[in-house]
């Protein structure tokens, strides 16, 4: 009860004037759902025609067994660790949803859209996924034993160590799927309508070699479903006044702002950058966004408001976060080579073991930031504020620290070989840097700025 109360209160706090733009979900519906499945299902029974909008809602670890979520909009929703046993998710829209570690045993997801959804390590034993769009979904280490995947599209899905034992794969399309042979197919049902990663139809020999069962059926056309979500389709096909395709025309700012997180999760940097270039007046406001493991090299994130967001393990090499509000963000093990953070607010950010070679952090606010084990060789930290930051085992070889404020910083096992300091550099003691201190650390010293 205590956890439910806290979640409900959080939902209410997010229902202020700006939450609709930033979050997209219906705060009232989220509150009802978190109040209990019984109350939620009663509401659905009384109002069957009401559209359910829980897009990008945070339902992490929520207790949703037997919940009626048919036809619900759950694009980008946070459902990691959620309990969804026997839940009704028929025809639900779940593109980019995060269902890692979720329990969906015996759940009904028939006809659902799960394009690019993360279902790694989920427990989906005997789930009904008939006719599902599972293109580019992540099924690493997922338990799909006995699941119904008849007629499902798994094009370009990731299936490393997925358990598909005794599942029904007749008519499923695995074209371009990765690591199907590393999945457990023992006892799975295949047919001549099952399409293999090679694009060819399954055969009795292939099934036998993979410990699967095989049957002949009346031949049907290969299942093929869209691999792009509606927002992406809109943004990528609209023609501009110049007649160029692939660059979105100016559309209603509110609508495009709501599509921004979806476009980022789709990892389509070219379209994202074109959209930002074409519509510079639209602000990027995505606080608390989860972009863990995203691949967004070269993304234009200038001025983005993303306080509290998570980018652990993400690849933002050569991206531009200049002037962005990134306070309290997490970048553990992220790739940030040559990434620009000029004038960015990174107070309290966590860059543990991030790779930040040649990153540009000039004038950045890094007060209280965690840079433990981060590799900042050749980084530009000129005039950056690093007060009380943690630099334990941080590699600052060749970094530019002229004018940087290091007051209160712990330099335990910090590498400063060939780093450049100046008379304007403030040391951990609060005193100005000196040539003797620089030499002692293996750094260079410039007397003038």
C-alpha positions as CSV (number, residue, x, y, z in Angstrom):
1,X,0.0,0.0,0.0
2,X,2.8,2.4,0.9
3,X,4.4,1.9,-2.6
4,X,1.1,2.4,-4.3
5,X,0.4,5.6,-2.4
6,X,3.9,6.9,-3.4
7,X,3.4,6.1,-7.0
8,X,0.0,7.7,-7.1
9,X,1.4,10.9,-5.5
10,X,4.1,11.0,-8.1
11,X,1.5,10.7,-10.8
12,X,-0.3,13.7,-9.3
13,X,2.8,15.7,-9.1
14,X,3.4,15.1,-12.8
15,X,-0.1,16.3,-13.8
16,X,0.7,20.0,-13.7
17,X,0.4,22.3,-16.6
18,X,3.6,21.2,-18.3
19,X,3.3,17.5,-17.8
20,X,1.1,16.9,-20.8
21,X,3.8,18.3,-23.1
22,X,6.7,16.5,-21.4
23,X,5.0,13.2,-20.6
24,X,2.2,12.7,-23.1
25,X,0.2,10.3,-20.8
26,X,-3.2,11.0,-19.2
27,X,-2.3,11.6,-15.5
28,X,-5.8,10.8,-14.3
29,X,-5.7,7.4,-16.0
30,X,-2.3,6.7,-14.6
31,X,-3.5,7.5,-11.1
32,X,-6.5,5.2,-11.5
33,X,-4.3,2.3,-12.8
34,X,-1.8,2.7,-9.9
35,X,-4.7,2.8,-7.4
36,X,-5.4,-0.9,-8.1
37,X,-6.3,-3.3,-11.0
38,X,-9.8,-3.9,-9.6
39,X,-10.7,-0.2,-9.8
40,X,-9.0,0.1,-13.2
41,X,-10.9,-2.8,-14.7
42,X,-14.2,-1.5,-13.4
43,X,-13.5,1.8,-15.1
44,X,-12.7,0.1,-18.3
45,X,-15.9,-2.0,-18.1
46,X,-18.0,1.1,-17.5
47,X,-16.3,3.2,-20.1
48,X,-15.3,0.8,-22.9
49,X,-15.1,3.5,-25.5
50,X,-12.6,5.7,-23.6
51,X,-9.2,5.9,-25.2
52,X,-6.4,4.9,-22.9
53,X,-3.3,7.1,-23.1
54,X,-0.4,5.9,-21.0
55,X,2.3,6.8,-23.5
56,X,5.7,7.2,-21.8
57,X,4.1,6.6,-18.4
58,X,6.4,5.3,-15.6
59,X,5.0,1.9,-14.5
60,X,8.2,0.3,-13.4
61,X,7.7,-2.6,-11.0
62,X,3.9,-1.9,-11.0
63,X,1.5,-4.6,-10.0
64,X,-0.7,-5.1,-13.0
65,X,-1.7,-8.7,-13.1
66,X,-5.0,-9.2,-14.9
67,X,-5.1,-5.6,-15.9
68,X,-7.4,-4.7,-18.9
69,X,-5.1,-2.7,-21.2
70,X,-6.5,-3.7,-24.6
71,X,-6.0,-1.0,-27.2
72,X,-4.1,1.1,-24.8
73,X,-1.4,3.6,-26.0
74,X,1.8,2.6,-24.1
75,X,4.4,3.8,-26.5
76,X,7.7,4.3,-24.7
77,X,6.2,3.3,-21.4
78,X,8.5,2.3,-18.5
79,X,7.4,-1.2,-17.6
80,X,10.6,-2.7,-16.4
81,X,9.9,-5.3,-13.8
82,X,6.2,-4.8,-14.0
83,X,3.9,-7.7,-13.1
84,X,1.5,-8.3,-16.0
85,X,0.4,-12.0,-15.6
86,X,-2.8,-12.7,-17.6
87,X,-3.0,-9.0,-18.5
88,X,-5.1,-8.1,-21.5
89,X,-2.9,-6.2,-24.0
90,X,-4.7,-7.1,-27.2
91,X,-4.0,-4.6,-30.0
92,X,-2.1,-2.3,-27.5
93,X,0.4,0.2,-28.9
94,X,3.7,-0.5,-27.2
95,X,6.5,0.7,-29.6
96,X,9.7,1.4,-27.8
97,X,8.2,0.2,-24.5
98,X,10.6,-1.0,-21.9
99,X,9.5,-4.3,-20.6
100,X,12.9,-5.7,-19.4
101,X,12.4,-8.1,-16.5
102,X,8.6,-7.8,-16.7
103,X,6.4,-10.8,-16.0
104,X,3.9,-11.4,-18.8
105,X,3.1,-15.1,-18.3
106,X,-0.2,-16.0,-19.9
107,X,-0.7,-12.4,-21.0
108,X,-2.7,-11.7,-24.2
109,X,-0.7,-9.5,-26.5
110,X,-2.4,-10.6,-29.8
111,X,-2.2,-7.9,-32.4
112,X,-0.1,-5.6,-30.3
113,X,2.5,-3.3,-31.7
114,X,5.9,-3.9,-30.0
115,X,8.2,-2.4,-32.6
116,X,11.7,-1.8,-31.0
117,X,10.3,-2.8,-27.6
118,X,12.9,-4.0,-25.0
119,X,11.7,-7.3,-23.6
120,X,15.1,-8.6,-22.6
121,X,15.0,-10.9,-19.6
122,X,11.2,-10.8,-19.5
123,X,9.2,-13.8,-18.4
124,X,6.6,-14.4,-21.1
125,X,5.8,-18.1,-20.7
126,X,2.7,-19.1,-22.7
127,X,2.0,-15.5,-23.6
128,X,-0.3,-15.0,-26.6
129,X,1.5,-12.9,-29.2
130,X,-0.4,-14.0,-32.3
131,X,-0.1,-11.5,-35.1
132,X,2.1,-9.2,-33.0
133,X,4.4,-6.7,-34.7
134,X,7.7,-7.5,-32.9
135,X,10.0,-6.0,-35.5
136,X,13.5,-5.0,-34.1
137,X,12.4,-6.0,-30.6
138,X,15.0,-7.1,-28.0
139,X,14.4,-10.6,-26.7
140,X,17.8,-11.3,-25.2
141,X,17.5,-13.9,-22.4
142,X,13.7,-13.7,-22.7
143,X,11.6,-16.7,-21.6
144,X,9.0,-17.4,-24.3
145,X,8.5,-21.0,-23.6
146,X,5.1,-22.2,-25.0
147,X,4.3,-18.7,-26.4
148,X,1.9,-18.3,-29.3
149,X,3.8,-16.4,-32.1
150,X,1.7,-17.6,-35.0
151,X,1.7,-14.9,-37.7
152,X,4.0,-12.6,-35.7
153,X,6.6,-10.4,-37.4
154,X,10.0,-10.6,-35.7
155,X,11.9,-9.0,-38.5
156,X,15.4,-7.9,-37.3
157,X,14.5,-8.9,-33.7
158,X,17.4,-9.8,-31.4
159,X,17.0,-13.3,-30.0
160,X,20.3,-14.1,-28.2
161,X,19.6,-16.8,-25.6
162,X,15.9,-16.5,-26.0
163,X,13.9,-19.5,-24.8
164,X,11.4,-20.4,-27.5
165,X,11.0,-24.0,-26.4
166,X,7.6,-25.5,-27.3
167,X,6.5,-22.1,-28.7
168,X,4.3,-21.9,-31.8
169,X,6.2,-20.2,-34.6
170,X,4.0,-21.2,-37.6
171,X,3.8,-18.3,-40.0
172,X,6.2,-16.1,-38.0
173,X,8.6,-13.9,-40.0
174,X,12.2,-13.9,-38.7
175,X,13.7,-12.1,-41.7
176,X,16.9,-10.4,-40.7
177,X,16.5,-11.6,-37.1
178,X,19.8,-11.8,-35.2
179,X,21.1,-14.9,-33.3
180,X,18.0,-17.1,-33.8
181,X,20.4,-20.1,-33.8
182,X,21.5,-19.0,-30.3
183,X,17.9,-19.3,-29.1
184,X,16.4,-22.5,-27.6
185,X,14.0,-23.9,-30.2
186,X,13.6,-27.3,-28.7
187,X,10.1,-28.6,-29.4
188,X,9.0,-25.3,-31.1
189,X,6.5,-25.7,-33.9
190,X,7.6,-24.4,-37.3
191,X,5.9,-24.8,-40.7
192,X,6.6,-24.0,-44.4
193,X,5.1,-20.5,-43.6
194,X,7.8,-19.8,-41.0
195,X,10.3,-17.4,-42.6
196,X,13.9,-17.8,-41.4
197,X,16.5,-15.0,-40.8
198,X,17.8,-15.6,-44.3
199,X,14.4,-14.8,-45.8
200,X,13.9,-18.4,-46.9
201,X,11.0,-20.5,-45.7
202,X,11.7,-23.1,-43.0
203,X,12.2,-26.7,-44.0
204,X,11.8,-30.0,-42.2
205,X,15.6,-30.4,-42.2
206,X,16.2,-26.9,-40.7
207,X,13.7,-27.7,-38.0
208,X,15.3,-31.1,-37.2
209,X,18.7,-29.6,-37.0
210,X,17.4,-27.1,-34.4
211,X,15.4,-29.7,-32.3
212,X,12.1,-28.1,-33.5
213,X,9.0,-29.7,-34.9
214,X,7.8,-29.2,-38.4
215,X,4.5,-29.4,-40.3
216,X,3.3,-28.6,-43.8
217,X,0.4,-26.0,-44.3
218,X,-1.3,-24.3,-47.1
219,X,1.3,-21.8,-48.3
220,X,0.4,-18.2,-47.3
221,X,2.1,-14.9,-48.1
222,X,4.9,-13.8,-45.9
223,X,3.8,-11.7,-42.9
224,X,5.2,-8.2,-43.2
225,X,4.4,-5.3,-40.9
226,X,5.6,-1.6,-40.6
227,X,8.9,-1.2,-38.8
228,X,8.3,2.5,-38.2
229,X,6.0,4.0,-35.6
230,X,3.4,6.7,-36.7
231,X,5.5,9.6,-35.5
232,X,8.5,8.4,-37.5
233,X,6.4,7.9,-40.6
234,X,5.0,11.4,-40.4
235,X,8.4,13.0,-39.8
236,X,10.2,11.1,-42.5
237,X,7.8,11.4,-45.4
238,X,6.5,14.9,-45.1
239,X,7.9,17.1,-47.9
240,X,9.2,20.6,-47.2
241,X,8.4,23.7,-49.2
242,X,11.7,23.0,-51.1
243,X,10.4,19.6,-52.2
244,X,13.1,17.7,-50.2
245,X,12.1,14.4,-48.7
246,X,13.4,13.3,-45.3
247,X,13.3,16.8,-43.8
248,X,10.1,17.4,-41.9
249,X,8.1,20.5,-42.8
250,X,7.0,22.8,-40.1
251,X,4.1,21.3,-38.3
252,X,2.2,22.2,-35.1
253,X,4.9,22.6,-32.4
254,X,3.0,20.8,-29.7
255,X,2.5,17.7,-31.8
256,X,6.1,17.6,-32.9
257,X,7.3,18.1,-29.4
258,X,5.3,15.1,-28.3
259,X,6.9,13.0,-31.1
260,X,10.5,13.9,-30.0
261,X,11.1,11.1,-27.5
262,X,9.8,8.6,-30.0
263,X,12.1,9.8,-32.6
264,X,15.1,9.6,-30.3
265,X,14.2,6.1,-29.1
266,X,14.0,5.1,-32.8
267,X,17.7,6.2,-33.0
268,X,17.1,8.0,-36.3
269,X,19.7,10.7,-35.9
270,X,19.5,12.0,-39.5
271,X,15.8,12.7,-39.2
272,X,16.1,14.1,-35.7
273,X,18.8,16.6,-36.7
274,X,16.9,17.6,-39.8
275,X,13.8,18.2,-37.7
276,X,15.8,20.3,-35.2
277,X,17.4,22.3,-38.0
278,X,14.1,22.9,-39.6
279,X,12.2,23.8,-36.4
280,X,14.8,25.6,-34.1
281,X,12.0,27.2,-32.1
282,X,10.8,23.9,-30.8
283,X,12.3,23.2,-27.4
284,X,13.6,19.8,-26.5
285,X,12.0,19.2,-23.1
286,X,12.4,15.6,-21.9
287,X,13.1,15.5,-18.2
288,X,13.5,12.0,-16.7
289,X,13.8,10.3,-20.2
290,X,15.4,6.9,-20.3
291,X,17.9,6.5,-23.2
292,X,20.0,3.7,-21.7
293,X,22.0,1.9,-24.4
294,X,20.7,4.3,-27.2
295,X,22.8,4.8,-30.3
296,X,22.7,8.5,-31.1
297,X,26.0,9.5,-32.5
298,X,26.1,13.1,-33.7
299,X,22.7,14.0,-32.3
300,X,21.9,17.7,-32.0
301,X,20.8,18.1,-28.4
302,X,21.7,21.7,-28.0
303,X,19.7,23.4,-25.3
304,X,17.9,20.2,-24.3
305,X,16.1,20.2,-21.0
306,X,16.7,16.6,-19.8
307,X,17.3,16.9,-16.0
308,X,17.3,13.5,-14.3
309,X,17.5,11.5,-17.5
310,X,19.4,8.2,-17.9
311,X,21.9,7.6,-20.7
312,X,23.8,4.7,-19.2
313,X,25.7,2.7,-21.8
314,X,24.5,5.0,-24.6
315,X,26.6,6.1,-27.6
316,X,26.5,9.9,-28.0
317,X,29.9,10.2,-29.7
318,X,30.2,13.6,-31.4
319,X,26.7,14.7,-30.2
320,X,26.2,18.3,-29.2
321,X,24.7,19.1,-25.7
322,X,25.8,22.7,-25.6
323,X,23.7,24.9,-23.3
324,X,21.7,21.9,-22.2
325,X,20.2,21.3,-18.7
326,X,21.5,17.9,-17.7
327,X,21.6,18.1,-14.0
328,X,21.3,14.8,-12.2
329,X,21.7,12.8,-15.4
330,X,23.4,9.4,-15.5
331,X,26.0,8.5,-18.2
332,X,27.6,5.4,-16.7
333,X,29.8,3.6,-19.3
334,X,28.5,5.9,-22.0
335,X,30.5,6.6,-25.2
336,X,31.0,10.4,-25.3
337,X,34.1,10.8,-27.5
338,X,34.3,14.4,-28.9
339,X,30.9,15.2,-27.5
340,X,30.2,18.9,-26.8
341,X,28.9,20.0,-23.4
342,X,29.8,23.6,-23.6
343,X,28.0,25.8,-21.0
344,X,25.9,22.8,-20.1
345,X,24.5,22.2,-16.6
346,X,25.9,18.9,-15.5
347,X,25.7,19.4,-11.7
348,X,25.3,16.1,-9.9
349,X,25.7,14.1,-13.2
350,X,27.2,10.6,-13.0
351,X,29.8,9.8,-15.6
352,X,31.2,6.7,-14.0
353,X,33.5,4.9,-16.4
354,X,32.3,6.9,-19.3
355,X,34.6,7.3,-22.4
356,X,35.0,11.0,-22.9
357,X,38.1,11.4,-25.0
358,X,38.4,14.9,-26.5
359,X,35.0,15.9,-25.1
360,X,34.3,19.6,-25.0
361,X,33.2,20.7,-21.5
362,X,34.3,24.3,-21.6
363,X,32.3,26.5,-19.1
364,X,30.3,23.4,-18.1
365,X,28.8,23.2,-14.5
366,X,30.1,19.9,-13.1
367,X,29.6,20.7,-9.4
368,X,29.2,17.5,-7.5
369,X,29.5,15.4,-10.6
370,X,30.8,11.8,-10.4
371,X,33.6,11.2,-12.9
372,X,35.0,8.0,-11.2
373,X,37.0,6.0,-13.7
374,X,36.0,8.3,-16.6
375,X,38.4,8.6,-19.5
376,X,38.8,12.3,-20.3
377,X,42.1,12.2,-22.3
378,X,42.4,15.4,-24.2
379,X,39.1,16.8,-23.0
380,X,38.5,20.6,-22.9
381,X,37.6,21.5,-19.3
382,X,38.6,25.1,-19.6
383,X,36.8,27.3,-17.1
384,X,34.6,24.4,-16.1
385,X,33.2,24.3,-12.5
386,X,34.2,21.0,-10.9
387,X,33.7,22.0,-7.2
388,X,33.3,18.9,-5.0
389,X,33.3,16.6,-8.0
390,X,34.6,13.0,-7.6
391,X,37.6,12.3,-9.8
392,X,38.7,9.0,-8.3
393,X,40.7,7.1,-10.9
394,X,39.7,9.6,-13.6
395,X,42.1,9.9,-16.6
396,X,42.7,13.5,-17.5
397,X,45.8,12.9,-19.6
398,X,46.4,15.9,-21.8
399,X,43.1,17.6,-20.7
400,X,42.8,21.4,-20.7
401,X,42.1,22.6,-17.1
402,X,43.0,26.2,-17.6
403,X,40.7,28.3,-15.4
404,X,38.9,25.2,-14.1
405,X,37.6,25.2,-10.5
406,X,38.7,22.1,-8.7
407,X,37.9,23.2,-5.2
408,X,36.9,20.4,-2.9
409,X,37.7,17.7,-5.5
410,X,39.4,14.5,-4.4
411,X,42.2,13.6,-6.7
412,X,42.8,10.0,-5.5
413,X,44.6,8.1,-8.3
414,X,43.6,10.8,-10.8
415,X,45.9,10.9,-13.9
416,X,47.0,14.4,-14.8
417,X,49.9,13.6,-17.1
418,X,50.4,16.4,-19.6
419,X,47.2,18.1,-18.5
420,X,47.4,21.9,-18.9
421,X,46.8,24.1,-15.9
422,X,47.1,27.9,-15.5
423,X,47.2,30.6,-12.9
424,X,43.5,30.7,-13.1
425,X,43.0,27.0,-12.2
426,X,41.7,26.6,-8.7
427,X,43.2,23.6,-6.8
428,X,41.3,21.3,-4.4
429,X,42.6,23.3,-1.5
430,X,40.9,26.5,-2.9
431,X,44.3,28.0,-3.8
432,X,45.4,29.0,-7.2
433,X,47.5,26.5,-9.2
434,X,51.3,26.9,-9.3
435,X,54.0,25.5,-11.6
436,X,55.4,23.4,-8.7
437,X,52.0,21.8,-8.1
438,X,51.6,21.1,-11.8
439,X,55.1,19.5,-12.1
440,X,54.4,17.3,-9.1
441,X,51.3,15.9,-10.9
442,X,53.1,15.5,-14.2
443,X,51.0,18.4,-15.7
444,X,52.0,21.5,-17.7
445,X,51.6,25.0,-16.3
446,X,50.9,28.3,-18.1
447,X,51.4,31.4,-16.1
448,X,48.9,33.4,-18.1
449,X,45.4,32.6,-19.3
